[in-house]
Amino acid sequence: MYLDKYLEKKGKNSGVIAFLAGLDHIQKISKEVADSIVQELKDQRSYLKMIASENYSSLAVQLAMGNLFTDKYSEGIPKKRFYAGCDNVDTVESLAIEEAKKIFGVDHVYVQPHSGADANMVAYWAIIIQKVQNRELEKFNKKLEELTDKEYEKIRELLINQKIMGMALSSGGHLTHGYRHNISSKMMISHSYEVDPKSCMLDYKKIQEKVKKEKPLILLAGYSSYPRLINFAKMKEIADSVKAVFMVDMAHFAGLVAGKVMKGEYNPVGYADIITSTTHKTLRGPRGGIILCTEEFKDVIDKGCPLVLGGPMPHVIAAKAIAFKEANSKEFCDYASNIVKNAVALAEKLKSLGAKIITDGTDNHLLLVDVNKSFGITGRQAEKALREAHITVNRNTIPLDENGPWYTSGIRIGTPAVTTLGMKEEQMKELGEIIFEILKNTRSIIKNGKKSKAEVEVDKNALEKGKDRIAQLLKEFPLYPEIII
Ligand code: DSN
């Protein structure tokens, strides 16, 4: 039994005891599931996590998720529910809302979205309802349920003909920002803006021109792999020039906003009408989404269920409340500031060794390395080689990528998780060296006389050396050291 073994060896840490006792209980139903959880911990302990969108949440966050809130339906909002018996859900949901309001300095927060994609979907539809449906209803001078089928159809056609403009996926935008294969480009007409092909940075003048031409209902800022700051004051000005709603998806950098690293015009609060986010990236909470909004949108946003969502997940909302409380601290601000310092140190080290970094550096938690130009391999090959050396990163397209989205020419490296482990700039220099050495010693395999875009061979000596150095770092900065398993 996991718990007995721990108590024999170590002593008492309530979080660890709860976790291990939970495993013992799960094991009685399914040994495979319990073993997989343990194996995941072992894997995460032996591979260094440098995926920009991942982190390590606290044991308190993880434990808050595993309880009988799982069993509760709670459609509606605190104190205004469609189900009976929601008193305790009301308490945790109100706590999550209040904590989020404090960390972001806003008046309204909706904590029910199940993910970032769900948060975006709620936000899009809330904007369309507020700006199109409500305007049309005023013209009819009727409520939605009073419209005839014909009248409703006329409005419905308008609803699905609105325009969105976000950053192109190929420039670092997200799938849900109007990508052809995502519902966002099917429910709306999508026109994307791109980064400047030379600097790979946003060109506000060009965005302004495109916005003027297309006049979108929604101008969206935010990204999944853009290593620079966005000037939200400028973007708001551009949105205002065509009366577009200005929306920001801060999923990647919410922790940097909460941690007061992104300030002034680089903090979307006060500029954006609606801000969406995930809660599990730099914010270090459970997997989920949130929406912050201005007074104008609060009623429609709060009706995210039934507009888009199903029943809320109060167990995840309880964990959001814990994570937001953790983020509301000086320690979290130091953490956020270290994430950026670490990313800058890593980018500088890789650059000094000769790697090509997209935009020549970073201002946030991530960097993009052009592995095609730097090492003559694809992103997929770089991802594979680094994983063999026990470093987990993900391949990523770079602007004007000649290898397409499957193989790609880049890798995206993030520092949120290694910073949670306590690593600082010194370790980033060490990591920069290890990453560079592995990639420098990675070759494409030749198959049928053709260079493979996926298979690689990493020089054995370099690989063993790299793996040893990673193992040493992980020993110095262990994950959940209090858990003995
Ligand atoms: N998959 C996340 C990322 O890696 O950026 C966003 O959805």
Residues whose N, C-alpha, C, O or C-beta is under 5 A from the ligand:
A	BS01	DSN	S53 S224
